[in-house]
Amino acid sequence: MHLLRHGKVHNPTEVLYGRLPGFRLAASGRAMADGVAAALAGADVTHLVASSLRRTQETAAPLARQFGLAIITDDRVIEAANAFEGVRVPFTAETLSRPENWVKLRNPLRPSWGEPYIQIAHRMLAAVYSAAQAADGHEAVIVSHQLPIVTIRRFLDGQRLWHDPRTRTCSVASLTSLTFVDGVYTGSRYAEPVRHIAAVNDPDVERTPAVPAQPTDSVGGSS
């Protein structure tokens, strides 16, 4: 079960985009998506899942073409909800000093600024087992987001779910591969097959590519 984080997003204003619509891959992100598809060439991938957000759909498109698969849209693997969507990151002292933001920061263990870690773990676990069942002894790819991928890995490895975001091992277009034997989780491995591609925004002149048309089914969420 390969958990693929989407490629680099075009985000010149450096905002926390979360679930905000419209954020597309940068040219470097599209190159990453192509590179990951090439790295998985020859794999026994028979099932492909992505969240409904544009960046994951675009990352999944080269895999869909390569393996001749439909992209199954499943929002159980969507980015975590976050009350700071649209705010520039890293946060400034002004942002953190606003009284209206204090309540959002009161409990980092839950966390109070967004979706509870345990909720993320449970929805991701359900999606992983659904994909494993659909792949039926073959390989599957789920294109998701950093926090959901890190959370499900920590959950399966028996680690505490709250953590310092700066310690996450989940770069853009990285693969966190989970292994199951007879439906039982046995371990994971991590790879960065396109780490040689610099994660950069596009030049100032915008060019929004068309998303290649793919047959799409929908499971557990909007498409």
C-alpha positions as CSV (number, residue, x, y, z in Angstrom):
1,M,0.0,0.0,0.0
2,H,1.8,3.1,-1.3
3,L,0.8,6.4,0.4
4,L,2.0,9.1,-2.0
5,R,2.1,12.7,-0.9
6,H,1.1,15.0,-3.7
7,G,3.7,17.0,-5.6
8,K,4.8,20.6,-5.1
9,V,1.9,23.0,-5.2
10,H,2.1,26.5,-6.8
11,N,1.8,28.7,-3.7
12,P,3.8,31.9,-4.2
13,T,2.1,33.7,-1.3
14,E,3.0,30.8,1.1
15,V,-0.4,30.4,2.7
16,L,-1.6,27.3,4.6
17,Y,-3.9,26.1,1.8
18,G,-5.4,23.1,3.6
19,R,-8.7,22.2,1.9
20,L,-9.0,25.4,0.0
21,P,-10.0,24.8,-3.6
22,G,-8.0,25.6,-6.7
23,F,-4.5,25.0,-5.6
24,R,-2.8,23.3,-8.4
25,L,0.6,21.6,-8.9
26,A,3.5,23.8,-9.9
27,A,5.5,22.7,-13.0
28,S,8.0,21.1,-10.6
29,G,5.1,19.2,-8.9
30,R,3.9,17.9,-12.3
31,A,7.5,16.7,-13.0
32,M,7.4,15.0,-9.6
33,A,4.2,13.2,-10.4
34,D,5.6,12.0,-13.7
35,G,8.8,10.9,-11.9
36,V,7.0,8.9,-9.3
37,A,4.9,7.1,-12.0
38,A,8.2,6.2,-13.7
39,A,9.7,5.0,-10.4
40,L,6.7,2.7,-9.9
41,A,6.8,1.3,-13.5
42,G,6.7,-2.5,-13.2
43,A,4.9,-2.5,-9.9
44,D,1.8,-4.6,-9.5
45,V,-0.5,-1.6,-9.0
46,T,-4.2,-2.4,-9.6
47,H,-6.0,0.2,-7.5
48,L,-5.5,4.0,-7.4
49,V,-7.1,6.4,-4.9
50,A,-6.8,10.2,-4.4
51,S,-8.6,12.8,-2.4
52,S,-10.9,15.2,-4.3
53,L,-8.5,18.2,-4.0
54,R,-6.9,19.3,-7.3
55,R,-3.3,18.7,-6.2
56,T,-3.9,15.0,-5.5
57,Q,-5.9,14.4,-8.6
58,E,-3.1,16.0,-10.7
59,T,-0.5,13.9,-8.9
60,A,-2.5,10.7,-9.6
61,A,-3.1,11.4,-13.3
62,P,0.3,10.0,-14.6
63,L,-0.2,6.9,-12.5
64,A,-3.7,6.5,-13.9
65,R,-2.3,6.7,-17.5
66,Q,0.6,4.4,-16.8
67,F,-1.5,1.6,-15.2
68,G,-4.7,2.1,-17.1
69,L,-6.7,2.7,-13.9
70,A,-9.5,5.0,-12.9
71,I,-8.8,7.4,-10.1
72,I,-11.1,6.5,-7.2
73,T,-11.9,9.7,-5.3
74,D,-12.1,9.0,-1.6
75,D,-12.2,11.9,0.8
76,R,-11.3,9.8,3.7
77,V,-7.8,10.5,2.6
78,I,-8.3,14.3,2.3
79,E,-6.1,16.9,4.0
80,A,-6.8,17.6,7.7
81,A,-9.2,20.4,8.5
82,N,-7.4,23.5,9.9
83,A,-8.7,26.7,11.3
84,F,-5.7,28.6,9.9
85,E,-6.4,28.0,6.3
86,G,-5.5,31.0,4.2
87,V,-3.0,32.3,6.7
88,R,0.6,32.9,5.7
89,V,3.1,30.4,7.0
90,P,5.3,30.4,9.0
91,F,3.0,32.2,11.4
92,T,4.0,35.7,12.4
93,A,4.1,37.1,15.9
94,E,1.1,39.2,15.0
95,T,-1.0,36.2,14.0
96,L,-0.1,34.3,17.2
97,S,-0.8,37.4,19.4
98,R,-4.4,37.9,18.3
99,P,-6.8,37.0,21.1
100,E,-9.2,35.3,18.6
101,N,-6.4,32.8,17.8
102,W,-5.6,31.9,21.4
103,V,-8.5,29.4,21.7
104,K,-7.3,27.7,18.5
105,L,-3.9,27.1,20.1
106,R,-5.0,26.0,23.6
107,N,-4.5,22.3,23.1
108,P,-1.8,21.1,20.7
109,L,-2.4,17.4,21.7
110,R,-5.8,17.3,20.1
111,P,-5.1,19.6,18.2
112,S,-7.5,22.5,19.0
113,W,-6.8,24.3,15.7
114,G,-8.1,21.5,13.5
115,E,-9.3,18.0,13.0
116,P,-8.4,15.6,15.9
117,Y,-5.4,13.3,15.2
118,I,-7.4,10.2,16.2
119,Q,-10.2,11.1,13.7
120,I,-7.6,11.5,11.0
121,A,-6.1,8.1,11.9
122,H,-9.5,6.3,11.9
123,R,-10.6,7.7,8.5
124,M,-7.2,6.9,6.9
125,L,-7.2,3.4,8.4
126,A,-10.7,2.8,6.9
127,A,-9.5,4.0,3.5
128,V,-6.3,1.9,3.6
129,Y,-8.1,-1.3,4.4
130,S,-10.7,-0.5,1.7
131,A,-8.0,-0.1,-0.8
132,A,-6.2,-3.2,0.3
133,Q,-9.4,-5.2,-0.1
134,A,-9.9,-3.7,-3.6
135,A,-6.3,-4.5,-4.6
136,D,-6.9,-8.1,-3.4
137,G,-3.2,-9.2,-3.0
138,H,-1.8,-6.7,-5.4
139,E,-0.4,-3.2,-4.8
140,A,-2.4,0.0,-4.4
141,V,-1.5,3.7,-4.4
142,I,-3.3,6.3,-2.3
143,V,-2.5,9.9,-3.1
144,S,-3.0,12.0,0.0
145,H,-1.4,14.7,2.1
146,Q,1.4,15.1,4.6
147,L,-0.5,15.1,7.9
148,P,-2.9,12.2,7.1
149,I,0.1,10.1,5.9
150,V,2.2,10.8,8.9
151,T,-0.8,10.2,11.3
152,I,-1.7,6.8,9.9
153,R,1.9,5.7,10.0
154,R,2.3,6.8,13.6
155,F,-1.0,5.1,14.5
156,L,0.0,1.8,12.9
157,D,3.5,1.9,14.5
158,G,2.0,2.5,18.0
159,Q,3.4,6.0,18.4
160,R,1.7,8.9,20.0
161,L,-0.2,10.9,17.4
162,W,0.7,14.4,18.6
163,H,4.1,15.6,17.4
164,D,6.2,18.5,16.3
165,P,5.4,19.2,12.6
166,R,9.0,20.0,12.0
167,T,10.0,16.4,12.7
168,R,7.8,14.9,10.0
169,T,9.4,12.6,7.4
170,C,7.0,13.1,4.5
171,S,8.4,15.3,1.7
172,V,6.4,16.3,-1.4
173,A,6.0,13.3,-3.8
174,S,7.4,10.9,-1.2
175,L,6.2,7.3,-0.8
176,T,5.3,5.8,2.5
177,S,4.7,2.1,1.7
178,L,2.8,0.0,4.1
179,T,3.0,-3.8,4.1
180,F,0.2,-6.2,5.1
181,V,0.3,-10.0,5.3
182,D,-3.1,-11.7,5.5
183,G,-4.6,-8.3,6.4
184,V,-2.2,-7.7,9.3
185,Y,0.1,-4.7,9.2
186,T,3.8,-5.8,9.3
187,G,5.8,-2.6,8.7
188,S,6.5,0.4,6.5
189,R,9.3,1.9,4.4
190,Y,9.9,5.4,3.2
191,A,11.3,6.6,-0.1
192,E,11.8,9.9,-2.0
193,P,12.1,8.8,-5.6
194,V,12.1,12.3,-7.0
195,R,14.1,14.1,-4.4
196,H,16.4,15.4,-7.2
197,I,13.5,17.7,-8.5
198,A,13.6,21.0,-6.7
199,A,10.3,22.0,-5.1
200,V,9.8,25.5,-6.6
201,N,6.9,27.7,-7.5
202,D,6.3,28.6,-11.1
203,P,7.7,31.9,-12.6
204,D,5.5,35.0,-12.2
205,V,3.8,34.4,-15.5
206,E,1.0,32.0,-14.7
207,R,0.2,29.0,-16.9
208,T,-2.5,26.8,-15.6
209,P,-2.5,23.4,-17.3
210,A,-5.6,21.4,-18.1
211,V,-6.0,18.4,-15.9
212,P,-5.9,15.2,-18.2
213,A,-9.4,13.7,-18.3
214,Q,-9.6,10.4,-16.4
215,P,-12.4,8.0,-15.7
216,T,-13.3,8.7,-12.1
217,D,-15.4,6.8,-9.6
218,S,-16.2,8.1,-6.1
219,V,-16.0,6.4,-2.8
220,G,-16.7,7.9,0.7
221,G,-16.6,11.5,-0.4
222,S,-17.2,14.1,-3.2
223,S,-15.5,13.9,-6.5
